[in-house]
Amino acid sequence: MIHLYHQTYFFLISFAPNKKDIMTTNPHIISLSEAATMTHAYQNAPQFQGLTIACMMDNMSYQQVISQPECVSLRTYFALDEQNNLTIVVVGVDQFGNDMTNGIILERSTRCLIHCSNNSPLM
């Protein structure tokens, strides 16, 4: 019985994807340098001065959208809230590229200019 446990344990570890494999197969992953270049370009552009530079939502909220039946992607819309502040609206997307507007839709993010990371290289 112990021998089988060790074989199963080894089996699980040997097939766990490593970070390098995930990074080379996911076309959405970029380097920190690329991310910093893009975020700094936005933050330094005259037309965006004083606007929200980032929005944060908790993991559970994103998981609720992602775990909806038929949800294969997320779409993020830029939006203005009631006070005319830049924010985001997040919606699930089905396999045909359609917004799942009858499902969970997110907003009320924590905005950065008010609550920001103190030492992020993206700022």
C-alpha positions in Angstrom: 0.0 0.0 0.0 2.8 2.4 0.8 4.5 1.6 -2.5 1.3 2.5 -4.4 1.0 5.7 -2.5 4.6 6.7 -3.5 3.9 5.8 -7.1 0.8 7.9 -7.2 2.6 10.8 -5.5 5.4 10.6 -8.1 2.9 10.4 -10.9 1.2 13.6 -9.8 4.4 15.5 -9.5 5.9 14.3 -12.7 2.9 15.6 -14.8 2.5 18.9 -13.0 3.1 21.7 -15.6 6.2 23.8 -14.9 6.1 27.6 -15.1 8.4 27.7 -18.2 6.0 25.4 -20.2 3.0 27.6 -19.3 4.8 30.8 -20.2 5.8 29.5 -23.6 2.4 28.3 -24.5 0.3 31.2 -23.2 0.3 34.0 -25.8 -1.0 36.5 -23.2 2.0 36.4 -20.9 4.4 39.3 -21.4 7.6 40.2 -19.6 7.8 42.7 -16.7 9.7 45.0 -19.0 7.0 45.0 -21.6 4.3 45.5 -19.0 6.2 48.4 -17.4 6.7 50.1 -20.8 3.0 49.9 -21.6 1.8 51.0 -18.2 4.2 53.9 -18.0 3.2 55.0 -21.5 -0.4 55.3 -20.3 0.5 56.9 -17.0 2.7 59.5 -18.7 0.3 60.4 -21.6 -1.1 63.9 -21.1 -4.7 62.9 -21.9 -4.7 60.4 -19.0 -3.2 62.5 -16.3 -5.2 62.3 -13.0 -7.2 59.3 -14.2 -7.4 55.8 -12.7 -4.2 53.9 -13.6 -5.3 50.4 -12.4 -8.3 48.5 -11.1 -8.2 45.6 -8.6 -10.8 42.9 -7.8 -10.5 39.9 -5.6 -9.8 36.5 -6.9 -13.1 35.1 -5.8 -15.0 37.6 -8.0 -13.1 36.6 -11.1 -13.5 32.9 -10.2 -17.3 33.4 -10.0 -17.3 34.7 -13.6 -14.9 32.1 -14.9 -16.7 29.2 -13.3 -20.0 29.9 -15.0 -21.1 27.1 -17.4 -19.9 27.8 -20.9 -17.5 30.6 -19.9 -14.2 30.2 -21.8 -12.8 33.8 -21.5 -13.1 37.1 -19.8 -13.7 40.5 -21.5 -12.8 43.8 -19.8 -14.6 46.9 -20.8 -13.3 50.4 -19.9 -16.2 52.3 -18.3 -17.1 55.5 -16.3 -18.7 55.1 -12.9 -21.4 57.5 -11.5 -18.7 60.0 -10.5 -17.2 59.9 -14.0 -14.1 58.0 -12.8 -12.5 55.5 -15.2 -13.2 51.9 -14.1 -13.6 48.4 -15.7 -16.6 46.1 -16.3 -15.7 42.4 -16.5 -18.0 39.9 -18.2 -17.6 36.2 -19.1 -17.4 35.2 -22.8 -18.7 32.0 -24.3 -17.0 29.8 -27.0 -18.5 31.9 -29.8 -17.1 35.2 -28.5 -20.4 36.4 -27.1 -20.6 38.3 -23.8 -22.5 36.4 -21.2 -24.7 39.3 -20.2 -27.2 37.1 -18.5 -24.5 35.9 -16.1 -22.3 37.6 -13.5 -20.9 41.0 -14.4 -18.3 42.7 -12.3 -17.5 46.3 -11.4 -16.9 48.2 -8.2 -13.2 47.6 -8.4 -10.6 49.2 -6.1 -9.0 52.0 -8.1 -5.4 53.0 -8.1 -4.9 56.6 -7.6 -6.7 56.0 -4.3 -5.4 52.5 -3.4 -2.1 51.7 -5.1 0.7 49.2 -4.7 3.5 51.1 -2.9 6.5 49.8 -4.8 5.3 48.2 -8.1 7.6 48.6 -11.1 4.4 49.1 -13.1 3.8 52.5 -11.6 
